[in-house]
Amino acid sequence: MDQVDIAALTRWMDAEGLGAGAIENAVALAGGTQNILIRFDRAGRTYVLRRPPQHLRSNSNETMRREARLLGAIADTAVPHPRLIAACDDEGVLGAAFYLMEPIEGFNPVAGLPALHAGSADIQHRMGIALVEGIAALGALDHDALGLSGFGKPDNYLERQVARWKGQLESYGEFAGWAGPGGLPGVERVARWLEAHRPQHFTPGIMHGDYHLANVMYRNDSAELAAIVDWELATIGDPLIDLGWLLATWLDPVETVPMVSVRPWIGFPTAQELIDTYRANSSRDLSAIDWYAVLACYKLAILLEGTHARAAAGKAPKETGDKLHDRAVRLFERALRRIA
């Protein structure tokens, strides 16, 4: 494993009292973002190491520390998540901050459904319900009581959103060859609607920040969540943004495939059933849920358009850029249907 200094890791684990002897059966795991995941055994116990990519971004180490802090804070809650074993803030050990967690026995639905799940509409329906129950449980946690005060900046959180993402879209003008925002239908109209209909109040809570089917794992033997994964965007904000994000990536009745592709799609609940499930499992006010869904479409479309802009400048594959631009267009079309 050239991605991790096994000898240095062994010395650190020795000092932490985490087993003895050689590290064995080390294998890189797929999934997630660019972060590195290594599964290995030591002294009869299996671990998964998570660290930033080899080429660190400016916030890579801080992101890793935040993930470990969050996982440690929710350890004794009912929210399904990877169990934190230990974290290392010292970048000198492996060249970056990292942490060890328990392995998750399960599968990611975007990578393919096992026969049990692929062949049962009832199981798929329950998968969707369990997905919503996961974020409802997360949003119900008392972040202050869990020691997460200061983990985010909830003040004026919703007020900052449109300007933040509008500025992101405008920044793509630095990429030569990008045709500009005119290729996205209703950009200004959606932004104006969001500003005009923004909820005036919300109750701060823990939000995952990127919640959809690609960032969860299901149990192999049932429709229940095994774990919510990839916590790098977690913060303290408005948890209903997680529900909006889920709605933005879900199958739309006028489309043929969801934004996050899972096949076959034979029994998953409708978007309205997702909303109803959240309402049944939360005390939060869902009267403005359309606003959260439109914001998610707006934000996700702008993120995807960034790859299209980079592709126009030759800094990303053209095929990928075109594909993501098409999704961005679909997302704005979704937003326009909701505000019509």
N, C-alpha and C positions, 0 to 999 in steps of 0.2 A: 504494500500500500504506500505509494510514493506521495499520496495526498496528506498523510499524517506520519509524524515521526513516532513510530511505535515504541522505541526505546525511551523517548522523553515522556510519552504517555504512561508507560509502565512505571517510571520513577514517580510521576505525579500521583498515580493511583496507589502506589506503595505508601506515599506520605499521607494520603487520605484514608488509608485503611480499607481500600476497595479491592479485596481479594489478594491473591499471591500467585507467583509463578508467571508463566508466559501468557501473552495475549495470543489467542488462537482463532482460526476461522474468520479472519477479518475480511469483509467483503463490502464494497461500495453499494449503496442502495440508490435506486432511481427515485424520482419524485421530487416534489417541492420546487424551489426556484434554483438559483445557482449555488445555493449553500451545499456544503458537503455533508453527507450522511454515511457513516461507517458502522456496520454491525459487527460485533465481535464477541468472543467468549473469554472469560477468565475465571478460573477456579469454580467452574460449574454454573456460573451466572452469565446471562446474556445482556449485553449493553448495546445502546446505539449512541454514537457520538455525533454531535451536530456542531459544525463550525462554519465560518464564512468561507466564500470562495478563495482560491489561492491569490487572485488579484483583488485585494481588498478595495471596497468602496469607502468613501469618506466616513460613512456611518456604520460600517459593518460590525465593528466591535461593540459599539453602543447598542445596536440592534440585538446582538446575541445576548448581551447582558440583560436587556429588557425582557427578551423571551424567557430567559431563565428565571428572572424575578417573577414574572407573571405565572409561569408554571408552578413555581414554588408556592405562590400565594393561593392558587386554587387547588392545591394538592388534596385537601380534605373536603372538597365540594363534590356535588353530584354531576358536575360538568365533565363529560368524557374527554380525556386529554392524555397525552403522553406523560407518564409519571417521572418527575425530575428525580435523579439520583444525586448528582453533584454538579457544581458549576465551577469554572475556573476563570477568574477575571484577569489573571496574569497573562498578558499577551506573549510573554517571553517563553512560555512552556511549549506551545505549538505554533507560535507566530501569530496567534489571534486568540481572542476570547472563545471559549467553547463550553459545552455542557454535555453531560451524560444523562440519558433517560432510559426508561424501560422500553423494550420493543413492543410494538403493537401487532397483535395477531389479527389480521384483517386484510381488506382489499380496498383500493380506491376505485370507485365506479367508472371514472373516466378511462382508466386503464383496461376496463373490460369487466363485465358481470359474470360471476360464476354461474353454472347451470341452474342452481337453486334460485338465484335472483333473476336470471335472464328469462326463466320460463314461467314466472308467477306474477300475475298482475296484482294479486293481493300483497305479496311481499314488496313489490315496487311501491305500492301505495303506502305501506307502512314505512318504507325507507324515507319517503318524502315527509311524512308526519314526524318521524324521529329527527329528521334534519332540522325542522323548525323547533322542536322541543329542545334541541341542543342550544340554540341561541336564546330561546326564551329563558332557559335556566341560567345561561351566562349573564344575560341582562338583568336578572333578578338579584344577582349577588351584590352585597354591600362592599364596595371596593375600599372604603375607608376602614371598615372592620377587618378586612383582609390585609391591611398594611400597604395599600396601593395609593394612598394619598400622594399627590404630586406625580403620578404616573402619566397623566395627560393634562391638557389645558381645556377643560370643558366650558370655561367662560366664553361667551360669544361664539361657540363652536359652529352653530348653524349659520350665523351671520357671516362667517369667514368663507363658507364653502364655495359659493358661486364665483366670487372674486378670485379665489385661489385657483380654480380650474380654468377660468377664463384667461387668467394670466399664463397658465401652463400652455393653453392652446396658442396664445399669441407668441409665446417663446419659440414655437416651431418655425417662425418666419426666418430664423437663422439658417435653416436648411435650404440650400439652393435647389431649385427644382420643385419644391412643394407648391402646389397650386393654391394653397391658402384654405381658410375655413369655408369658402364658398361651396366646396364640394360636399359639405355636410348640411343636410336640410334642416332649416329652422333653428340654427344655432342661437341667434339673437332672441328669437321668439321664446325658446325654451328658457334661456337665461332670465329674460324679463318675467316670465311666469313664475319661475322659482323665487325670484326676489319678491314678487307681489304676494305670493301665497305661503311664504315661509312660516312655519309654526312659531308662535311667540314664546312658548315655554316647552321645556323638556326636563326630565329627571336624569341627571348624569349617571352613567354606569359603564361597565366594562364592555367594550365592543371589539370584535375580532378584527374587523377592518377589511377582510377579503373573503367573505363567507359565501361559499357555493360548493357544488358537488366535487370540484377538484381538490378541495381542501379539507375533506373528511375521509375517514376510513370506516368501513362497515364490518361487522362481525361476519365471519365465514359461514356461520351456522344459523344466522337469523337476519332480520331486517333492521336490527338495532345498531346505533352508532358504536363503533369501537373507540374512536377518538376524533376530536377536532385537531387538525394539524396546521403547521405553517402560521405561527403566531407573530410573525415579524412586524405586522402593521397594527397589532393590538394597542389600544389606548383607552383613555377615559373620555368618552364623548356621549353621543346619543345612540344607544343600542338599536334603535329602530332603523338606523342606517344599515345595519346588518340584514334586517328583513328586506329593506328596499333593494339591497344588492342581490339578495337571493331572487327577488321578483324580476329584476332586470336580466338575470341570466337564465330564468326559467323558460319553459316552452310557452310561446305566445299563441293563442288560438288561430291567428291568421297566418302563422308561419309553420314550417314543416319540421324544423329542428330547433332545440334549445341552443342558447349561446354556448353553454358548456355541454359538449356532446356526450351523451350516454345512450347506448343502443343495446337491446331494443327498448323503446319507450312505450310500454304497453299498459302500465297501471299507475304511473306516478300521479299524485293529486294535482288538481288544477291550482292556478295561482290563488284563486279565491279560497280554496281549502287551506292553503298555506297561511293566509291571513287569518282565517277562522281558527286554525290551530294555535297560532300565536296568541290570539285574543283569549282563547280558553286557558292559556298557560301563563298569562301575564296580566298585571294590573295597569299596564301602560295604555295610554289613550291612542287608539289607532284611527281616529277620525281624519287625520291628515296623511294616511298611508300612501295615497297617490303622490304626494309631494316627495316622499322618501324614494319611491320607485322612480320618479322622474329624475331626481337628483342622481340616483345611481346610474341611470342611463346616460345622463350628461357626463358624469365623471368617467365612467368606463369608456365611453366613446372617445373622449379626449385622450385618455391613456392609450387606447389602441391607435388613434390617429398619429400619435407620436412615432410609432414604428413606420407608418406609411410615410411620414415626413422624412425620417432618416433614410428610408429606402429610396426616396426621390433624390436624395443627395448621395446615393451610392454607399451608404453606411449600414445598410441592412438588405437582405435579399428582397428583390422586387416582388417575387411571388408571395412572400410573407406579408410584405407591406400592402399589396393589393387585397389579400385575403382579410387582413385586419381592417382596412379601410371599408370594405364591404360590411363588416360587422358593425363598424362605427356608424355607417349610414343606417343600418337596420335599427340600431339603438336609438338614434334620433327619431326615426320613424315611429318606434314604440313610444317614445316620449310624447311626440305630437299626437298620437292617438289618445293618450291619457289626458291631455290638456284640451282636446277638441271640445 
